[in-house]
Amino acid sequence: MPQLSPMMGIMFFAVILAFLLVLVISMKTSMPLLSSKEGQKSPNQKVRFF
């Protein structure tokens, strides 16, 4: 197994970190908006996913 250069390791770590950050932000922004909008209309949980 060849050793990775420090730059490659930093780049790889940054890409994973950015991907996780985007995933968390998208989940946090989409879920509360959907739940709050649909929650005011009806308390039904199934409506939230459509």
mmCIF entry with sequence, helices, sheets and N, C-alpha, C, O atoms, coordinates in Angstrom:
data_MODEL
# 
_entry.id   MODEL 
# 
_entity.id                         1 
_entity.type                       polymer 
_entity.pdbx_number_of_molecules   1 
# 
_entity_poly.entity_id                      1 
_entity_poly.type                           'polypeptide(L)' 
_entity_poly.nstd_linkage                   no 
_entity_poly.nstd_monomer                   no 
_entity_poly.pdbx_seq_one_letter_code       MPQLSPMMGIMFFAVILAFLLVLVISMKTSMPLLSSKEGQKSPNQKVRFF 
_entity_poly.pdbx_seq_one_letter_code_can   MPQLSPMMGIMFFAVILAFLLVLVISMKTSMPLLSSKEGQKSPNQKVRFF 
_entity_poly.pdbx_strand_id                 A 
# 
loop_
_entity_poly_seq.entity_id 
_entity_poly_seq.num 
_entity_poly_seq.mon_id 
_entity_poly_seq.hetero 
1 1  MET n 
1 2  PRO n 
1 3  GLN n 
1 4  LEU n 
1 5  SER n 
1 6  PRO n 
1 7  MET n 
1 8  MET n 
1 9  GLY n 
1 10 ILE n 
1 11 MET n 
1 12 PHE n 
1 13 PHE n 
1 14 ALA n 
1 15 VAL n 
1 16 ILE n 
1 17 LEU n 
1 18 ALA n 
1 19 PHE n 
1 20 LEU n 
1 21 LEU n 
1 22 VAL n 
1 23 LEU n 
1 24 VAL n 
1 25 ILE n 
1 26 SER n 
1 27 MET n 
1 28 LYS n 
1 29 THR n 
1 30 SER n 
1 31 MET n 
1 32 PRO n 
1 33 LEU n 
1 34 LEU n 
1 35 SER n 
1 36 SER n 
1 37 LYS n 
1 38 GLU n 
1 39 GLY n 
1 40 GLN n 
1 41 LYS n 
1 42 SER n 
1 43 PRO n 
1 44 ASN n 
1 45 GLN n 
1 46 LYS n 
1 47 VAL n 
1 48 ARG n 
1 49 PHE n 
1 50 PHE n 
# 
_struct_asym.id          A 
_struct_asym.entity_id   1 
# 
loop_
_struct_conf.conf_type_id 
_struct_conf.id 
_struct_conf.pdbx_PDB_helix_id 
_struct_conf.beg_label_comp_id 
_struct_conf.beg_label_asym_id 
_struct_conf.beg_label_seq_id 
_struct_conf.pdbx_beg_PDB_ins_code 
_struct_conf.end_label_comp_id 
_struct_conf.end_label_asym_id 
_struct_conf.end_label_seq_id 
_struct_conf.pdbx_end_PDB_ins_code 
_struct_conf.beg_auth_comp_id 
_struct_conf.beg_auth_asym_id 
_struct_conf.beg_auth_seq_id 
_struct_conf.end_auth_comp_id 
_struct_conf.end_auth_asym_id 
_struct_conf.end_auth_seq_id 
_struct_conf.pdbx_PDB_helix_class 
_struct_conf.details 
_struct_conf.pdbx_PDB_helix_length 
HELX_P HELX_P1 AA1 PRO A 6  ? LYS A 41 ? PRO A 6  LYS A 41 1 ? 36 
HELX_P HELX_P2 AA2 LYS A 46 ? PHE A 49 ? LYS A 46 PHE A 49 5 ? 4  
# 
_struct_conf_type.id          HELX_P 
_struct_conf_type.criteria    ? 
_struct_conf_type.reference   ? 
# 
loop_
_atom_site.group_PDB 
_atom_site.id 
_atom_site.type_symbol 
_atom_site.label_atom_id 
_atom_site.label_alt_id 
_atom_site.label_comp_id 
_atom_site.label_asym_id 
_atom_site.label_entity_id 
_atom_site.label_seq_id 
_atom_site.pdbx_PDB_ins_code 
_atom_site.Cartn_x 
_atom_site.Cartn_y 
_atom_site.Cartn_z 
_atom_site.occupancy 
_atom_site.B_iso_or_equiv 
_atom_site.pdbx_formal_charge 
_atom_site.auth_seq_id 
_atom_site.auth_comp_id 
_atom_site.auth_asym_id 
_atom_site.auth_atom_id 
_atom_site.pdbx_PDB_model_num 
ATOM 1   N N  . MET A 1 1  ? 0.853   -1.199 0.000  1.00 0.00 ? 1  MET A N  1 
ATOM 2   C CA . MET A 1 1  ? 0.000   0.000  0.000  1.00 0.00 ? 1  MET A CA 1 
ATOM 3   C C  . MET A 1 1  ? 0.889   1.250  0.000  1.00 0.00 ? 1  MET A C  1 
ATOM 4   O O  . MET A 1 1  ? 1.593   1.503  0.977  1.00 0.00 ? 1  MET A O  1 
ATOM 5   N N  . PRO A 1 2  ? 0.863   2.016  -1.063 1.00 0.00 ? 2  PRO A N  1 
ATOM 6   C CA . PRO A 1 2  ? 1.700   3.224  -1.130 1.00 0.00 ? 2  PRO A CA 1 
ATOM 7   C C  . PRO A 1 2  ? 1.197   4.297  -0.174 1.00 0.00 ? 2  PRO A C  1 
ATOM 8   O O  . PRO A 1 2  ? -0.006  4.446  0.037  1.00 0.00 ? 2  PRO A O  1 
ATOM 9   N N  . GLN A 1 3  ? 2.130   5.036  0.395  1.00 0.00 ? 3  GLN A N  1 
ATOM 10  C CA . GLN A 1 3  ? 1.755   6.093  1.336  1.00 0.00 ? 3  GLN A CA 1 
ATOM 11  C C  . GLN A 1 3  ? 1.195   7.303  0.588  1.00 0.00 ? 3  GLN A C  1 
ATOM 12  O O  . GLN A 1 3  ? 1.757   7.738  -0.417 1.00 0.00 ? 3  GLN A O  1 
ATOM 13  N N  . LEU A 1 4  ? 0.092   7.834  1.086  1.00 0.00 ? 4  LEU A N  1 
ATOM 14  C CA . LEU A 1 4  ? -0.493  9.025  0.481  1.00 0.00 ? 4  LEU A CA 1 
ATOM 15  C C  . LEU A 1 4  ? 0.258   10.265 0.943  1.00 0.00 ? 4  LEU A C  1 
ATOM 16  O O  . LEU A 1 4  ? 0.726   10.337 2.079  1.00 0.00 ? 4  LEU A O  1 
ATOM 17  N N  . SER A 1 5  ? 0.364   11.227 0.058  1.00 0.00 ? 5  SER A N  1 
ATOM 18  C CA . SER A 1 5  ? 1.007   12.477 0.442  1.00 0.00 ? 5  SER A CA 1 
ATOM 19  C C  . SER A 1 5  ? 0.077   13.252 1.386  1.00 0.00 ? 5  SER A C  1 
ATOM 20  O O  . SER A 1 5  ? -1.141  13.079 1.338  1.00 0.00 ? 5  SER A O  1 
ATOM 21  N N  . PRO A 1 6  ? 0.647   14.099 2.237  1.00 0.00 ? 6  PRO A N  1 
ATOM 22  C CA . PRO A 1 6  ? -0.201  14.864 3.174  1.00 0.00 ? 6  PRO A CA 1 
ATOM 23  C C  . PRO A 1 6  ? -1.271  15.686 2.462  1.00 0.00 ? 6  PRO A C  1 
ATOM 24  O O  . PRO A 1 6  ? -2.383  15.837 2.967  1.00 0.00 ? 6  PRO A O  1 
ATOM 25  N N  . MET A 1 7  ? -0.932  16.218 1.285  1.00 0.00 ? 7  MET A N  1 
ATOM 26  C CA . MET A 1 7  ? -1.890  17.028 0.536  1.00 0.00 ? 7  MET A CA 1 
ATOM 27  C C  . MET A 1 7  ? -3.093  16.193 0.117  1.00 0.00 ? 7  MET A C  1 
ATOM 28  O O  . MET A 1 7  ? -4.235  16.644 0.211  1.00 0.00 ? 7  MET A O  1 
ATOM 29  N N  . MET A 1 8  ? -2.828  14.966 -0.347 1.00 0.00 ? 8  MET A N  1 
ATOM 30  C CA . MET A 1 8  ? -3.917  14.081 -0.760 1.00 0.00 ? 8  MET A CA 1 
ATOM 31  C C  . MET A 1 8  ? -4.817  13.749 0.423  1.00 0.00 ? 8  MET A C  1 
ATOM 32  O O  . MET A 1 8  ? -6.041  13.717 0.293  1.00 0.00 ? 8  MET A O  1 
ATOM 33  N N  . GLY A 1 9  ? -4.206  13.504 1.576  1.00 0.00 ? 9  GLY A N  1 
ATOM 34  C CA . GLY A 1 9  ? -4.981  13.191 2.775  1.00 0.00 ? 9  GLY A CA 1 
ATOM 35  C C  . GLY A 1 9  ? -5.866  14.354 3.196  1.00 0.00 ? 9  GLY A C  1 
ATOM 36  O O  . GLY A 1 9  ? -7.023  14.167 3.571  1.00 0.00 ? 9  GLY A O  1 
ATOM 37  N N  . ILE A 1 10 ? -5.306  15.559 3.130  1.00 0.00 ? 10 ILE A N  1 
ATOM 38  C CA . ILE A 1 10 ? -6.055  16.762 3.501  1.00 0.00 ? 10 ILE A CA 1 
ATOM 39  C C  . ILE A 1 10 ? -7.210  16.981 2.520  1.00 0.00 ? 10 ILE A C  1 
ATOM 40  O O  . ILE A 1 10 ? -8.325  17.303 2.931  1.00 0.00 ? 10 ILE A O  1 
ATOM 41  N N  . MET A 1 11 ? -6.943  16.807 1.236  1.00 0.00 ? 11 MET A N  1 
ATOM 42  C CA . MET A 1 11 ? -7.980  16.975 0.217  1.00 0.00 ? 11 MET A CA 1 
ATOM 43  C C  . MET A 1 11 ? -9.095  15.960 0.422  1.00 0.00 ? 11 MET A C  1 
ATOM 44  O O  . MET A 1 11 ? -10.274 16.310 0.382  1.00 0.00 ? 11 MET A O  1 
ATOM 45  N N  . PHE A 1 12 ? -8.722  14.700 0.643  1.00 0.00 ? 12 PHE A N  1 
ATOM 46  C CA . PHE A 1 12 ? -9.702  13.631 0.847  1.00 0.00 ? 12 PHE A CA 1 
ATOM 47  C C  . PHE A 1 12 ? -10.563 13.921 2.068  1.00 0.00 ? 12 PHE A C  1 
ATOM 48  O O  . PHE A 1 12 ? -11.784 13.763 2.025  1.00 0.00 ? 12 PHE A O  1 
ATOM 49  N N  . PHE A 1 13 ? -9.926  14.346 3.161  1.00 0.00 ? 13 PHE A N  1 
ATOM 50  C CA . PHE A 1 13 ? -10.646 14.670 4.393  1.00 0.00 ? 13 PHE A CA 1 
ATOM 51  C C  . PHE A 1 13 ? -11.582 15.858 4.171  1.00 0.00 ? 13 PHE A C  1 
ATOM 52  O O  . PHE A 1 13 ? -12.709 15.862 4.667  1.00 0.00 ? 13 PHE A O  1 
ATOM 53  N N  . ALA A 1 14 ? -11.117 16.866 3.426  1.00 0.00 ? 14 ALA A N  1 
ATOM 54  C CA . ALA A 1 14 ? -11.930 18.055 3.169  1.00 0.00 ? 14 ALA A CA 1 
ATOM 55  C C  . ALA A 1 14 ? -13.162 17.709 2.337  1.00 0.00 ? 14 ALA A C  1 
ATOM 56  O O  . ALA A 1 14 ? -14.247 18.237 2.577  1.00 0.00 ? 14 ALA A O  1 
ATOM 57  N N  . VAL A 1 15 ? -12.990 16.819 1.359  1.00 0.00 ? 15 VAL A N  1 
ATOM 58  C CA . VAL A 1 15 ? -14.118 16.419 0.503  1.00 0.00 ? 15 VAL A CA 1 
ATOM 59  C C  . VAL A 1 15 ? -15.174 15.692 1.331  1.00 0.00 ? 15 VAL A C  1 
ATOM 60  O O  . VAL A 1 15 ? -16.368 15.959 1.195  1.00 0.00 ? 15 VAL A O  1 
ATOM 61  N N  . ILE A 1 16 ? -14.730 14.771 2.193  1.00 0.00 ? 16 ILE A N  1 
ATOM 62  C CA . ILE A 1 16 ? -15.670 14.032 3.040  1.00 0.00 ? 16 ILE A CA 1 
ATOM 63  C C  . ILE A 1 16 ? -16.370 14.980 4.008  1.00 0.00 ? 16 ILE A C  1 
ATOM 64  O O  . ILE A 1 16 ? -17.579 14.880 4.217  1.00 0.00 ? 16 ILE A O  1 
ATOM 65  N N  . LEU A 1 17 ? -15.610 15.898 4.597  1.00 0.00 ? 17 LEU A N  1 
ATOM 66  C CA . LEU A 1 17 ? -16.170 16.855 5.545  1.00 0.00 ? 17 LEU A CA 1 
ATOM 67  C C  . LEU A 1 17 ? -17.207 17.749 4.860  1.00 0.00 ? 17 LEU A C  1 
ATOM 68  O O  . LEU A 1 17 ? -18.275 18.003 5.417  1.00 0.00 ? 17 LEU A O  1 
ATOM 69  N N  . ALA A 1 18 ? -16.891 18.222 3.656  1.00 0.00 ? 18 ALA A N  1 
ATOM 70  C CA . ALA A 1 18 ? -17.816 19.079 2.918  1.00 0.00 ? 18 ALA A CA 1 
ATOM 71  C C  . ALA A 1 18 ? -19.089 18.319 2.562  1.00 0.00 ? 18 ALA A C  1 
ATOM 72  O O  . ALA A 1 18 ? -20.189 18.865 2.650  1.00 0.00 ? 18 ALA A O  1 
ATOM 73  N N  . PHE A 1 19 ? -18.936 17.053 2.157  1.00 0.00 ? 19 PHE A N  1 
ATOM 74  C CA . PHE A 1 19 ? -20.094 16.238 1.793  1.00 0.00 ? 19 PHE A CA 1 
ATOM 75  C C  . PHE A 1 19 ? -21.012 16.044 2.993  1.00 0.00 ? 19 PHE A C  1 
ATOM 76  O O  . PHE A 1 19 ? -22.231 16.175 2.877  1.00 0.00 ? 19 PHE A O  1 
ATOM 77  N N  . LEU A 1 20 ? -20.430 15.732 4.138  1.00 0.00 ? 20 LEU A N  1 
ATOM 78  C CA . LEU A 1 20 ? -21.230 15.540 5.355  1.00 0.00 ? 20 LEU A CA 1 
ATOM 79  C C  . LEU A 1 20 ? -21.905 16.847 5.758  1.00 0.00 ? 20 LEU A C  1 
ATOM 80  O O  . LEU A 1 20 ? -23.061 16.844 6.181  1.00 0.00 ? 20 LEU A O  1 
ATOM 81  N N  . LEU A 1 21 ? -21.193 17.955 5.631  1.00 0.00 ? 21 LEU A N  1 
ATOM 82  C CA . LEU A 1 21 ? -21.738 19.259 5.998  1.00 0.00 ? 21 LEU A CA 1 
ATOM 83  C C  . LEU A 1 21 ? -22.944 19.603 5.127  1.00 0.00 ? 21 LEU A C  1 
ATOM 84  O O  . LEU A 1 21 ? -23.974 20.048 5.634  1.00 0.00 ? 21 LEU A O  1 
ATOM 85  N N  . VAL A 1 22 ? -22.814 19.396 3.815  1.00 0.00 ? 22 VAL A N  1 
ATOM 86  C CA . VAL A 1 22 ? -23.917 19.668 2.891  1.00 0.00 ? 22 VAL A CA 1 
ATOM 87  C C  . VAL A 1 22 ? -25.106 18.769 3.213  1.00 0.00 ? 22 VAL A C  1 
ATOM 88  O O  . VAL A 1 22 ? -26.254 19.212 3.184  1.00 0.00 ? 22 VAL A O  1 
ATOM 89  N N  . LEU A 1 23 ? -24.823 17.504 3.518  1.00 0.00 ? 23 LEU A N  1 
ATOM 90  C CA . LEU A 1 23 ? -25.888 16.553 3.831  1.00 0.00 ? 23 LEU A CA 1 
ATOM 91  C C  . LEU A 1 23 ? -26.648 16.990 5.077  1.00 0.00 ? 23 LEU A C  1 
ATOM 92  O O  . LEU A 1 23 ? -27.879 16.983 5.093  1.00 0.00 ? 23 LEU A O  1 
ATOM 93  N N  . VAL A 1 24 ? -25.916 17.370 6.118  1.00 0.00 ? 24 VAL A N  1 
ATOM 94  C CA . VAL A 1 24 ? -26.552 17.791 7.375  1.00 0.00 ? 24 VAL A CA 1 
ATOM 95  C C  . VAL A 1 24 ? -27.347 19.080 7.175  1.00 0.00 ? 24 VAL A C  1 
ATOM 96  O O  . VAL A 1 24 ? -28.462 19.210 7.680  1.00 0.00 ? 24 VAL A O  1 
ATOM 97  N N  . ILE A 1 25 ? -26.771 20.033 6.436  1.00 0.00 ? 25 ILE A N  1 
ATOM 98  C CA . ILE A 1 25 ? -27.444 21.314 6.206  1.00 0.00 ? 25 ILE A CA 1 
ATOM 99  C C  . ILE A 1 25 ? -28.724 21.110 5.403  1.00 0.00 ? 25 ILE A C  1 
ATOM 100 O O  . ILE A 1 25 ? -29.755 21.705 5.718  1.00 0.00 ? 25 ILE A O  1 
ATOM 101 N N  . SER A 1 26 ? -28.666 20.275 4.370  1.00 0.00 ? 26 SER A N  1 
ATOM 102 C CA . SER A 1 26 ? -29.851 20.030 3.545  1.00 0.00 ? 26 SER A CA 1 
ATOM 103 C C  . SER A 1 26 ? -30.943 19.346 4.358  1.00 0.00 ? 26 SER A C  1 
ATOM 104 O O  . SER A 1 26 ? -32.123 19.660 4.203  1.00 0.00 ? 26 SER A O  1 
ATOM 105 N N  . MET A 1 27 ? -30.555 18.414 5.224  1.00 0.00 ? 27 MET A N  1 
ATOM 106 C CA . MET A 1 27 ? -31.535 17.734 6.069  1.00 0.00 ? 27 MET A CA 1 
ATOM 107 C C  . MET A 1 27 ? -32.150 18.708 7.067  1.00 0.00 ? 27 MET A C  1 
ATOM 108 O O  . MET A 1 27 ? -33.360 18.686 7.294  1.00 0.00 ? 27 MET A O  1 
ATOM 109 N N  . LYS A 1 28 ? -31.318 19.565 7.665  1.00 0.00 ? 28 LYS A N  1 
ATOM 110 C CA . LYS A 1 28 ? -31.814 20.501 8.674  1.00 0.00 ? 28 LYS A CA 1 
ATOM 111 C C  . LYS A 1 28 ? -32.697 21.575 8.054  1.00 0.00 ? 28 LYS A C  1 
ATOM 112 O O  . LYS A 1 28 ? -33.634 22.048 8.697  1.00 0.00 ? 28 LYS A O  1 
ATOM 113 N N  . THR A 1 29 ? -32.412 21.966 6.815  1.00 0.00 ? 29 THR A N  1 
ATOM 114 C CA . THR A 1 29 ? -33.195 23.034 6.187  1.00 0.00 ? 29 THR A CA 1 
ATOM 115 C C  . THR A 1 29 ? -34.486 22.498 5.580  1.00 0.00 ? 29 THR A C  1 
ATOM 116 O O  . THR A 1 29 ? -35.515 23.173 5.630  1.00 0.00 ? 29 THR A O  1 
ATOM 117 N N  . SER A 1 30 ? -34.450 21.284 5.002  1.00 0.00 ? 30 SER A N  1 
ATOM 118 C CA . SER A 1 30 ? -35.629 20.760 4.320  1.00 0.00 ? 30 SER A CA 1 
ATOM 119 C C  . SER A 1 30 ? -36.650 20.202 5.304  1.00 0.00 ? 30 SER A C  1 
ATOM 120 O O  . SER A 1 30 ? -37.846 20.451 5.151  1.00 0.00 ? 30 SER A O  1 
ATOM 121 N N  . MET A 1 31 ? -36.205 19.453 6.312  1.00 0.00 ? 31 MET A N  1 
ATOM 122 C CA . MET A 1 31 ? -37.140 18.806 7.225  1.00 0.00 ? 31 MET A CA 1 
ATOM 123 C C  . MET A 1 31 ? -37.975 19.801 8.038  1.00 0.00 ? 31 MET A C  1 
ATOM 124 O O  . MET A 1 31 ? -39.199 19.671 8.058  1.00 0.00 ? 31 MET A O  1 
ATOM 125 N N  . PRO A 1 32 ? -37.369 20.789 8.711  1.00 0.00 ? 32 PRO A N  1 
ATOM 126 C CA . PRO A 1 32 ? -38.190 21.731 9.486  1.00 0.00 ? 32 PRO A CA 1 
ATOM 127 C C  . PRO A 1 32 ? -39.151 22.530 8.611  1.00 0.00 ? 32 PRO A C  1 
ATOM 128 O O  . PRO A 1 32 ? -40.272 22.814 9.033  1.00 0.00 ? 32 PRO A O  1 
ATOM 129 N N  . LEU A 1 33 ? -38.733 22.895 7.407  1.00 0.00 ? 33 LEU A N  1 
ATOM 130 C CA . LEU A 1 33 ? -39.612 23.646 6.516  1.00 0.00 ? 33 LEU A CA 1 
ATOM 131 C C  . LEU A 1 33 ? -40.823 22.813 6.138  1.00 0.00 ? 33 LEU A C  1 
ATOM 132 O O  . LEU A 1 33 ? -41.954 23.297 6.191  1.00 0.00 ? 33 LEU A O  1 
ATOM 133 N N  . LEU A 1 34 ? -40.591 21.552 5.754  1.00 0.00 ? 34 LEU A N  1 
ATOM 134 C CA . LEU A 1 34 ? -41.687 20.672 5.371  1.00 0.00 ? 34 LEU A CA 1 
ATOM 135 C C  . LEU A 1 34 ? -42.592 20.398 6.559  1.00 0.00 ? 34 LEU A C  1 
ATOM 136 O O  . LEU A 1 34 ? -43.816 20.459 6.438  1.00 0.00 ? 34 LEU A O  1 
ATOM 137 N N  . SER A 1 35 ? -41.999 20.098 7.703  1.00 0.00 ? 35 SER A N  1 
ATOM 138 C CA . SER A 1 35 ? -42.793 19.735 8.878  1.00 0.00 ? 35 SER A CA 1 
ATOM 139 C C  . SER A 1 35 ? -43.589 20.938 9.387  1.00 0.00 ? 35 SER A C  1 
ATOM 140 O O  . SER A 1 35 ? -44.721 20.779 9.844  1.00 0.00 ? 35 SER A O  1 
ATOM 141 N N  . SER A 1 36 ? -43.008 22.143 9.313  1.00 0.00 ? 36 SER A N  1 
ATOM 142 C CA . SER A 1 36 ? -43.709 23.322 9.811  1.00 0.00 ? 36 SER A CA 1 
ATOM 143 C C  . SER A 1 36 ? -44.843 23.720 8.863  1.00 0.00 ? 36 SER A C  1 
ATOM 144 O O  . SER A 1 36 ? -45.935 24.069 9.313  1.00 0.00 ? 36 SER A O  1 
ATOM 145 N N  . LYS A 1 37 ? -44.588 23.668 7.552  1.00 0.00 ? 37 LYS A N  1 
ATOM 146 C CA . LYS A 1 37 ? -45.624 24.018 6.576  1.00 0.00 ? 37 LYS A CA 1 
ATOM 147 C C  . LYS A 1 37 ? -46.788 23.034 6.630  1.00 0.00 ? 37 LYS A C  1 
ATOM 148 O O  . LYS A 1 37 ? -47.947 23.436 6.735  1.00 0.00 ? 37 LYS A O  1 
ATOM 149 N N  . GLU A 1 38 ? -46.469 21.744 6.556  1.00 0.00 ? 38 GLU A N  1 
ATOM 150 C CA . GLU A 1 38 ? -47.517 20.726 6.547  1.00 0.00 ? 38 GLU A CA 1 
ATOM 151 C C  . GLU A 1 38 ? -48.121 20.546 7.939  1.00 0.00 ? 38 GLU A C  1 
ATOM 152 O O  . GLU A 1 38 ? -49.283 20.164 8.075  1.00 0.00 ? 38 GLU A O  1 
ATOM 153 N N  . GLY A 1 39 ? -47.327 20.823 8.964  1.00 0.00 ? 39 GLY A N  1 
ATOM 154 C CA . GLY A 1 39 ? -47.819 20.664 10.331 1.00 0.00 ? 39 GLY A CA 1 
ATOM 155 C C  . GLY A 1 39 ? -48.906 21.680 10.650 1.00 0.00 ? 39 GLY A C  1 
ATOM 156 O O  . GLY A 1 39 ? -49.820 21.391 11.422 1.00 0.00 ? 39 GLY A O  1 
ATOM 157 N N  . GLN A 1 40 ? -48.811 22.883 10.055 1.00 0.00 ? 40 GLN A N  1 
ATOM 158 C CA . GLN A 1 40 ? -49.828 23.900 10.279 1.00 0.00 ? 40 GLN A CA 1 
ATOM 159 C C  . GLN A 1 40 ? -51.123 23.536 9.556  1.00 0.00 ? 40 GLN A C  1 
ATOM 160 O O  . GLN A 1 40 ? -52.216 23.818 10.048 1.00 0.00 ? 40 GLN A O  1 
ATOM 161 N N  . LYS A 1 41 ? -50.996 22.909 8.388  1.00 0.00 ? 41 LYS A N  1 
ATOM 162 C CA . LYS A 1 41 ? -52.189 22.520 7.632  1.00 0.00 ? 41 LYS A CA 1 
ATOM 163 C C  . LYS A 1 41 ? -52.896 21.350 8.308  1.00 0.00 ? 41 LYS A C  1 
ATOM 164 O O  . LYS A 1 41 ? -54.092 21.416 8.589  1.00 0.00 ? 41 LYS A O  1 
ATOM 165 N N  . SER A 1 42 ? -52.141 20.271 8.568  1.00 0.00 ? 42 SER A N  1 
ATOM 166 C CA . SER A 1 42 ? -52.729 19.086 9.191  1.00 0.00 ? 42 SER A CA 1 
ATOM 167 C C  . SER A 1 42 ? -51.672 18.378 10.030 1.00 0.00 ? 42 SER A C  1 
ATOM 168 O O  . SER A 1 42 ? -50.496 18.374 9.667  1.00 0.00 ? 42 SER A O  1 
ATOM 169 N N  . PRO A 1 43 ? -52.073 17.787 11.135 1.00 0.00 ? 43 PRO A N  1 
ATOM 170 C CA . PRO A 1 43 ? -51.111 17.102 12.003 1.00 0.00 ? 43 PRO A CA 1 
ATOM 171 C C  . PRO A 1 43 ? -50.691 15.731 11.482 1.00 0.00 ? 43 PRO A C  1 
ATOM 172 O O  . PRO A 1 43 ? -49.911 15.033 12.130 1.00 0.00 ? 43 PRO A O  1 
ATOM 173 N N  . ASN A 1 44 ? -51.201 15.343 10.316 1.00 0.00 ? 44 ASN A N  1 
ATOM 174 C CA . ASN A 1 44 ? -50.888 14.026 9.756  1.00 0.00 ? 44 ASN A CA 1 
ATOM 175 C C  . ASN A 1 44 ? -49.407 13.953 9.393  1.00 0.00 ? 44 ASN A C  1 
ATOM 176 O O  . ASN A 1 44 ? -48.892 14.843 8.716  1.00 0.00 ? 44 ASN A O  1 
ATOM 177 N N  . GLN A 1 45 ? -48.716 12.901 9.837  1.00 0.00 ? 45 GLN A N  1 
ATOM 178 C CA . GLN A 1 45 ? -47.282 12.758 9.588  1.00 0.00 ? 45 GLN A CA 1 
ATOM 179 C C  . GLN A 1 45 ? -46.998 12.366 8.138  1.00 0.00 ? 45 GLN A C  1 
ATOM 180 O O  . GLN A 1 45 ? -45.932 12.687 7.612  1.00 0.00 ? 45 GLN A O  1 
ATOM 181 N N  . LYS A 1 46 ? -47.934 11.678 7.488  1.00 0.00 ? 46 LYS A N  1 
ATOM 182 C CA . LYS A 1 46 ? -47.689 11.184 6.131  1.00 0.00 ? 46 LYS A CA 1 
ATOM 183 C C  . LYS A 1 46 ? -47.625 12.328 5.116  1.00 0.00 ? 46 LYS A C  1 
ATOM 184 O O  . LYS A 1 46 ? -46.942 12.210 4.098  1.00 0.00 ? 46 LYS A O  1 
ATOM 185 N N  . VAL A 1 47 ? -48.315 13.412 5.378  1.00 0.00 ? 47 VAL A N  1 
ATOM 186 C CA . VAL A 1 47 ? -48.365 14.533 4.431  1.00 0.00 ? 47 VAL A CA 1 
ATOM 187 C C  . VAL A 1 47 ? -46.993 15.158 4.265  1.00 0.00 ? 47 VAL A C  1 
ATOM 188 O O  . VAL A 1 47 ? -46.691 15.746 3.226  1.00 0.00 ? 47 VAL A O  1 
ATOM 189 N N  . ARG A 1 48 ? -46.151 15.029 5.305  1.00 0.00 ? 48 ARG A N  1 
ATOM 190 C CA . ARG A 1 48 ? -44.842 15.675 5.314  1.00 0.00 ? 48 ARG A CA 1 
ATOM 191 C C  . ARG A 1 48 ? -43.949 15.187 4.181  1.00 0.00 ? 48 ARG A C  1 
ATOM 192 O O  . ARG A 1 48 ? -43.107 15.939 3.692  1.00 0.00 ? 48 ARG A O  1 
ATOM 193 N N  . PHE A 1 49 ? -44.120 13.939 3.758  1.00 0.00 ? 49 PHE A N  1 
ATOM 194 C CA . PHE A 1 49 ? -43.205 13.362 2.771  1.00 0.00 ? 49 PHE A CA 1 
ATOM 195 C C  . PHE A 1 49 ? -43.622 13.650 1.326  1.00 0.00 ? 49 PHE A C  1 
ATOM 196 O O  . PHE A 1 49 ? -42.876 13.332 0.400  1.00 0.00 ? 49 PHE A O  1 
ATOM 197 N N  . PHE A 1 50 ? -44.798 14.244 1.118  1.00 0.00 ? 50 PHE A N  1 
ATOM 198 C CA . PHE A 1 50 ? -45.264 14.462 -0.259 1.00 0.00 ? 50 PHE A CA 1 
ATOM 199 C C  . PHE A 1 50 ? -45.224 15.925 -0.663 1.00 0.00 ? 50 PHE A C  1 
ATOM 200 O O  . PHE A 1 50 ? -45.586 16.265 -1.790 1.00 0.00 ? 50 PHE A O  1 
# 
